Amino acid sequence: MVKNYASTFLHSWIIVALFGFVAIGQGQEPRIFTISDFDLKGPVKSCLVSTKYGKEAYDFDKQGKLTKSVTRYNESDYDVTYYKYKGGELAEKRFENYRNNVFERSTSYANFYEVDTVPERRVTEKIISYDKEFLDRYEYIYNADTILTKIIRTNNDGNDETLIDYSEYRGEQTQIHELNGSVIKSIRKSVKVGKNKQKQRVILTKKFLEGEPQSALEEVFDEQGKLLSETHFVNDPNKNQFAPKEVITYEYDAKGMLLKSVTKRGKSVAVKEYIYQFDNGEEGNWIKEIITPENSYTTRKIKYYEDEVTEKKEE
């Protein structure tokens, strides 16, 4: 996923970010989203994203933290998520479902967070339906360096425990995630020198099912954190090893805007080029993204906190 393009959020980001969990037994570590996660800068108050898939609306506070998001599928079907903070921490997240302009209580729920820092950091997340039915409880337990090491999930079906082990060998950092004693994911981070003599960060994520490898994703980032390439692998049971399924490479301009992506899948090659329009020349935020050759586009309507905009102009 290329971080800088809001149209991507309509497909995959919103599922993880709003629902708060990614799979049975796996918690999604609480995270605070800010304007930078949406490729925005400056005192942004709200951003409305429109594509052929639907609309996303985001509201931010003056510190740039996300306070509300709306996923609108059509005029009468939409989902709303509210975010509340306390002491710089995420305290509450409410997901409300509307169909035919009617609030659906049975499919809406709230996430409540409690943070304890003694002796080590521990975050407790409780998920309650709007019918006041208990759904899930997650405990995120950190070590003395505030690194997540354990996730405990509790619900009416019992307990699940995910352990995260960290190790380092010859400059490579590895995380092993085990759910109830079975490996479900591994993440290996390393650094290499690219063709341009610049350092690149490589993240290889493998996913397992019942302890057996299923798929893998290798992502390569430059020193500024821009995604340069991603290679998707599938497990070849005949050879008992991973085989590349799809390779996507990305090119950027001097200001970090995505210019081109090349997707190779087998013998087929698909090239996309990106064109932008900005709200304040190239120093502002982009308000239209055109992707060729299909000529699809994403538009953004951005509102700013006027008092802060005025202060900047006076400076």
C-alpha positions as CSV (number, residue, x, y, z in Angstrom):
1,M,0.0,0.0,0.0
2,V,1.4,3.4,-0.9
3,K,0.8,5.6,2.1
4,N,0.3,8.9,0.3
5,Y,-2.8,8.3,-1.7
6,A,-6.2,8.6,0.0
7,S,-8.0,6.5,-2.7
8,T,-6.2,3.5,-1.3
9,F,-7.9,3.9,2.1
10,L,-11.3,3.3,0.5
11,H,-10.4,-0.3,-0.1
12,S,-8.1,-1.7,2.6
13,W,-7.2,0.9,5.2
14,I,-10.7,1.6,6.4
15,I,-11.3,-2.1,7.2
16,V,-8.4,-2.3,9.6
17,A,-8.4,1.2,11.0
18,L,-12.1,1.5,11.8
19,F,-12.9,-2.0,13.0
20,G,-9.8,-2.3,15.2
21,F,-9.0,-5.9,14.7
22,V,-7.7,-7.9,11.7
23,A,-8.4,-11.6,12.3
24,I,-9.6,-14.1,14.9
25,G,-7.3,-13.9,17.9
26,Q,-5.3,-11.0,16.6
27,G,-5.7,-7.5,18.0
28,Q,-4.9,-4.4,16.1
29,E,-2.6,-2.3,18.4
30,P,-4.3,1.0,19.2
31,R,-3.1,3.7,16.9
32,I,-3.7,7.4,16.6
33,F,-4.1,8.6,13.0
34,T,-3.1,12.1,12.0
35,I,-3.2,14.2,8.9
36,S,0.2,12.8,7.7
37,D,-1.5,9.4,7.4
38,F,-3.7,10.9,4.7
39,D,-1.0,12.7,2.8
40,L,-2.1,16.1,4.2
41,K,-0.2,19.0,5.6
42,G,-1.0,22.3,7.2
43,P,-3.9,23.1,9.6
44,V,-6.4,20.8,7.9
45,K,-9.8,20.8,9.5
46,S,-11.5,18.3,7.1
47,C,-11.0,16.4,3.9
48,L,-13.6,14.9,1.6
49,V,-12.3,12.2,-0.7
50,S,-14.4,11.2,-3.8
51,T,-13.7,8.3,-6.1
52,K,-15.9,6.0,-8.3
53,Y,-16.0,3.6,-5.3
54,G,-17.7,6.1,-3.0
55,K,-16.7,8.9,-0.6
56,E,-14.6,9.2,2.5
57,A,-14.8,12.3,4.8
58,Y,-12.3,12.9,7.6
59,D,-12.3,15.5,10.4
60,F,-9.3,16.5,12.4
61,D,-8.6,18.5,15.6
62,K,-6.2,21.4,15.7
63,Q,-3.4,19.1,16.7
64,G,-4.0,17.1,13.5
65,K,-5.5,14.0,15.1
66,L,-8.4,12.2,13.4
67,T,-11.7,12.8,15.2
68,K,-14.3,11.5,12.8
69,S,-14.5,9.5,9.6
70,V,-17.4,8.8,7.3
71,T,-17.5,6.0,4.7
72,R,-20.4,6.8,2.3
73,Y,-21.4,4.1,-0.2
74,N,-24.4,6.1,-1.4
75,E,-26.7,8.8,-0.1
76,S,-28.5,6.5,2.4
77,D,-25.8,3.9,3.3
78,Y,-22.8,5.0,5.3
79,D,-20.6,4.2,8.3
80,V,-19.4,6.8,10.8
81,T,-16.5,6.4,13.2
82,Y,-15.8,8.8,16.1
83,Y,-12.4,9.1,17.9
84,K,-11.9,10.6,21.4
85,Y,-8.7,11.2,23.2
86,K,-7.5,11.8,26.7
87,G,-4.1,12.9,27.8
88,G,-2.7,12.3,24.3
89,E,-4.0,8.7,24.2
90,L,-6.8,7.2,22.3
91,A,-9.7,6.8,24.8
92,E,-12.7,5.8,22.8
93,K,-13.7,4.8,19.3
94,R,-17.3,4.4,18.2
95,F,-18.4,2.8,15.0
96,E,-22.0,3.5,13.8
97,N,-23.7,1.8,10.9
98,Y,-26.5,3.5,8.9
99,R,-28.5,1.8,6.2
100,N,-31.4,3.5,4.3
101,N,-30.6,6.5,6.6
102,V,-31.6,4.4,9.6
103,F,-29.2,3.8,12.5
104,E,-28.5,0.1,12.9
105,R,-27.9,-0.4,16.6
106,S,-27.3,-4.2,16.3
107,T,-24.2,-3.8,14.1
108,S,-22.7,-0.7,15.8
109,Y,-20.2,-0.9,18.6
110,A,-17.8,1.1,20.7
111,N,-14.1,0.5,21.7
112,F,-13.0,1.8,25.1
113,Y,-9.3,2.1,26.0
114,E,-7.6,2.2,29.4
115,V,-3.9,2.9,29.7
116,D,-1.8,1.8,32.7
117,T,2.0,2.5,32.8
118,V,2.9,0.8,36.1
119,P,5.1,-1.2,36.2
120,E,5.1,-1.4,32.4
121,R,2.7,0.0,29.7
122,R,-0.5,-2.0,29.3
123,V,-3.5,-0.9,27.2
124,T,-6.8,-2.6,27.7
125,E,-9.4,-2.4,24.9
126,K,-13.1,-3.3,25.5
127,I,-15.4,-3.7,22.6
128,I,-19.1,-3.3,23.5
129,S,-22.1,-3.3,21.1
130,Y,-24.7,-0.5,21.2
131,D,-27.0,-3.1,22.6
132,K,-24.6,-3.2,25.6
133,E,-23.4,-6.7,24.7
134,F,-19.8,-7.6,25.5
135,L,-17.9,-8.6,22.3
136,D,-14.2,-8.6,23.0
137,R,-11.5,-7.6,25.4
138,Y,-7.9,-7.1,24.3
139,E,-4.9,-6.5,26.5
140,Y,-1.8,-5.1,24.9
141,I,1.3,-5.6,27.1
142,Y,4.6,-3.9,26.5
143,N,8.1,-4.3,27.8
144,A,10.3,-1.7,29.6
145,D,11.2,-0.2,26.2
146,T,7.4,0.2,25.4
147,I,7.6,-2.5,22.7
148,L,4.5,-4.7,22.3
149,T,5.3,-8.2,23.4
150,K,1.9,-9.8,24.1
151,I,-1.8,-9.5,23.1
152,I,-4.4,-11.3,25.2
153,R,-7.9,-11.6,23.7
154,T,-10.9,-12.6,25.8
155,N,-14.5,-13.2,24.7
156,N,-17.3,-15.6,25.3
157,D,-15.4,-18.3,23.5
158,G,-12.4,-18.1,25.9
159,N,-8.9,-16.7,25.7
160,D,-6.4,-16.3,22.9
161,E,-2.8,-15.3,23.5
162,T,-0.5,-13.8,20.9
163,L,3.2,-13.6,21.9
164,I,5.6,-11.4,19.9
165,D,9.3,-12.4,20.1
166,Y,12.1,-10.0,18.9
167,S,15.6,-11.0,17.9
168,E,18.5,-9.5,16.0
169,Y,21.2,-11.2,14.0
170,R,23.8,-9.6,11.7
171,G,21.8,-6.4,11.5
172,E,18.5,-8.1,10.7
173,Q,15.7,-7.6,13.2
174,T,13.0,-10.3,13.3
175,Q,9.6,-10.5,14.9
176,I,7.8,-13.8,15.4
177,H,4.1,-13.7,16.2
178,E,2.6,-16.8,17.8
179,L,-1.1,-17.3,18.4
180,N,-1.7,-19.9,21.2
181,G,1.7,-21.5,20.4
182,S,1.4,-21.5,16.6
183,V,3.3,-19.2,14.4
184,I,1.0,-16.9,12.4
185,K,3.3,-14.2,11.2
186,S,7.0,-13.2,11.0
187,I,8.4,-9.8,10.1
188,R,12.1,-9.4,9.2
189,K,13.6,-5.9,8.9
190,S,17.0,-5.2,7.3
191,V,19.0,-2.6,5.5
192,K,20.6,-2.8,2.1
193,V,22.3,-0.4,-0.4
194,G,20.4,0.2,-3.6
195,K,21.7,0.9,-7.1
196,N,21.9,4.6,-6.3
197,K,24.2,3.9,-3.4
198,Q,21.5,5.0,-1.0
199,K,20.4,2.9,2.0
200,Q,17.1,1.1,1.6
201,R,14.9,-0.5,4.3
202,V,13.5,-3.9,3.6
203,I,10.6,-5.4,5.4
204,L,9.7,-9.1,4.7
205,T,6.4,-10.2,6.2
206,K,5.4,-13.9,6.1
207,K,2.0,-15.2,7.0
208,F,1.3,-18.7,8.2
209,L,-1.7,-21.0,8.6
210,E,-1.6,-23.7,11.2
211,G,2.2,-23.2,11.3
212,E,2.6,-23.6,7.5
213,P,3.8,-20.7,5.3
214,Q,1.1,-19.3,3.0
215,S,2.2,-16.0,1.6
216,A,4.8,-13.3,1.9
217,L,5.2,-9.6,1.1
218,E,8.6,-7.8,0.7
219,E,8.5,-4.0,0.9
220,V,11.5,-1.8,0.1
221,F,11.6,1.8,1.3
222,D,14.0,4.6,0.7
223,E,15.6,6.7,3.4
224,Q,12.6,9.1,3.4
225,G,10.2,6.3,4.0
226,K,8.7,6.2,0.5
227,L,7.7,2.7,-0.8
228,L,10.0,1.8,-3.7
229,S,8.7,-1.7,-4.4
230,E,6.5,-4.5,-3.1
231,T,6.8,-8.1,-4.1
232,H,4.0,-10.5,-3.3
233,F,4.9,-14.2,-2.9
234,V,2.8,-17.3,-2.7
235,N,4.0,-20.6,-1.3
236,D,4.8,-23.3,-3.9
237,P,4.1,-26.6,-2.1
238,N,5.8,-28.6,-4.8
239,K,9.1,-26.8,-4.2
240,N,8.4,-26.0,-0.6
241,Q,9.4,-22.4,-1.1
242,F,8.0,-19.0,-1.9
243,A,7.5,-17.9,-5.5
244,P,6.9,-14.3,-6.6
245,K,3.4,-13.7,-7.8
246,E,3.4,-9.9,-8.4
247,V,6.0,-7.1,-8.3
248,I,5.1,-3.5,-8.1
249,T,7.7,-0.7,-8.4
250,Y,7.1,3.0,-7.7
251,E,8.7,6.2,-9.0
252,Y,8.5,9.7,-7.3
253,D,9.3,13.3,-8.2
254,A,11.7,15.4,-6.2
255,K,8.9,16.4,-3.8
256,G,8.0,12.8,-3.1
257,M,4.8,12.7,-5.2
258,L,4.1,9.4,-6.9
259,L,4.6,9.7,-10.6
260,K,4.5,6.1,-11.9
261,S,3.9,2.5,-10.9
262,V,4.8,-0.6,-12.8
263,T,3.0,-3.9,-12.0
264,K,4.5,-7.1,-13.3
265,R,2.4,-10.3,-13.0
266,G,3.8,-13.2,-14.9
267,K,4.4,-12.0,-18.5
268,S,1.9,-9.1,-18.2
269,V,3.1,-5.5,-17.4
270,A,0.7,-2.7,-16.3
271,V,2.0,0.9,-16.1
272,K,0.1,3.7,-14.4
273,E,1.1,7.3,-14.3
274,Y,-0.2,9.9,-11.8
275,I,-1.0,13.6,-12.4
276,Y,-2.0,16.1,-9.6
277,Q,-3.7,19.4,-9.1
278,F,-2.9,21.4,-6.0
279,D,-4.9,23.9,-3.9
280,N,-2.0,26.2,-3.4
281,G,0.4,25.5,-6.2
282,E,2.8,22.6,-5.6
283,E,3.3,23.8,-2.0
284,G,-0.2,23.0,-1.0
285,N,-2.2,19.7,-0.8
286,W,-3.3,17.9,-3.9
287,I,-7.0,18.1,-4.6
288,K,-7.2,16.0,-7.7
289,E,-5.2,12.9,-8.7
290,I,-5.6,11.5,-12.2
291,I,-4.4,8.0,-13.1
292,T,-3.6,7.2,-16.7
293,P,-4.1,5.3,-19.0
294,E,-7.6,4.4,-17.5
295,N,-8.2,8.1,-16.7
296,S,-9.7,7.4,-13.3
297,Y,-9.4,10.1,-10.8
298,T,-9.7,11.0,-7.1
299,T,-10.7,14.5,-5.9
300,R,-10.3,16.0,-2.4
301,K,-12.1,19.0,-0.9
302,I,-10.0,20.3,1.9
303,K,-11.0,22.9,4.6
304,Y,-8.5,24.5,6.9
305,Y,-8.6,26.1,10.3
306,E,-8.8,29.7,9.2
307,D,-7.2,31.3,12.3
308,E,-4.0,29.3,11.8
309,V,-4.0,29.9,8.0
310,T,-4.2,33.6,8.7
311,E,-1.4,33.5,11.2
312,K,0.9,31.8,8.7
313,K,0.1,34.4,6.1
314,E,0.9,37.2,8.5
315,E,4.2,35.7,9.3
